[in-house]
Amino acid sequence: MNCGLTGNCTRRLFHDGIFSSSPRPKIGIHGIFPLREFNTPRAFKIMMQLMRFSVVIVFGMIPAGIFFWWLLHGCMFQSFPQTSAPFAPAEWRPLWNITLFCLFGAVHSALAEFGINRLAYTVIAGVTSLSVIWLWQPMEGMLWQFGDDRVAWWFGTVQFVVWLIGHLWIINEMGLSSFLGFSELEKQLVTSGPYAWCRHPMHFNILASLLMTPCMSADRLTMLLAVSLYLVVAIPMEEARLCEQYGLDWQRYKKRTAMLIPGVL
C-alpha cells in the first residue's frame, strides 16, 4: 500500500521498531552480518590479537630476521653485506661502526631497564636493528685466513647450523610466545636448558659465532669489538636488574653458573 509516511504505515514503522527505541535486530557494517549473532567482545579480542600478531610480524620478526641474516652472513663469510654507499672516511669507519652498534645496544638495554612492554620492545628492537644494517660502513682487510674459500664456506655452514640449534634451544626455554613479544616474559627465573650452562647463552652464541672462524676480516673484528664493548656494560646492568627481581634465587643461580663460558667465565 502506497501511503508514504502517514497513517497506518507510520504506525507500522514505529511498531516494527525502525524509529522506536525498542530492541530490534542490529545490522553490521553495510548490513553484511547481524551483530546480534556476533559476539562483539570476543570479536574485538580476536581483532586485537590479529593486529598484535601483524605488528610483531611486520615490525619485529621480519626486521629481526633480516638483521640476524646480515649478522650471520658476516660470521660465515668475510664481510657483512653492504646496503648503502659508504659515506665515512676509511680511517674513521671502525670507530663509526663500533659507536653505531653500541648505540643500538644502548637502546635495547634502556628499554629493558625501564620495563617496557614486551610487544613494544620487540617492535623497537626490530626497527632499530635495520638502522645498523643501513648505516654500517664496509671495511677492507683480512687479519688471518686458514684454507681457501671452500673451507670457509663449509666452516660457515656448520657454524650456522650450530648457531641455529643453539638459538632454538634458548627460545624453547624462554617460550616462543614471550620471545616473539606476544606475551610478557615469564616471572619465574629460567635456569634449565642452556641457562644451566651459562647465565647468558644468547650472548655466548653470538660471540662464539664471531670469534670461531677460519678467516678474521676487519669487518668481523670490528663487530666482535663492538659486541664485546656493549656486553661489558650491558651484562652488569642486566644482572643487577635480575638480582633485584629474583633476589636470593638469582644469587644462588649466579654462584653456581658461569656468566658466559662454562667453567671459565
ABEGO torsion letter per residue (X at the ends): XBAEABEAAAAAAAAAGAABABBBBBBBBGGABBAAABBAAAAAAAAAAAAAAAAAAAAAAAAAAAAAAAAAAAAABABBBBABBBABBAAAAAAAAAAAAAAAAAAAAAAAAAGBBAAAAAAAAAAAAAAAAAABBBBBEBABBBEBAAAAAAAAAAAAAAAAAAAAAAAAAAEAAAAAGABBBBABBBABEAAAABABAAAAAAAAAAABBABBBAAAAAAAAAAAAAAAAAAAAAAAAAAAAAEAAAAAAAAABBAABBGAX
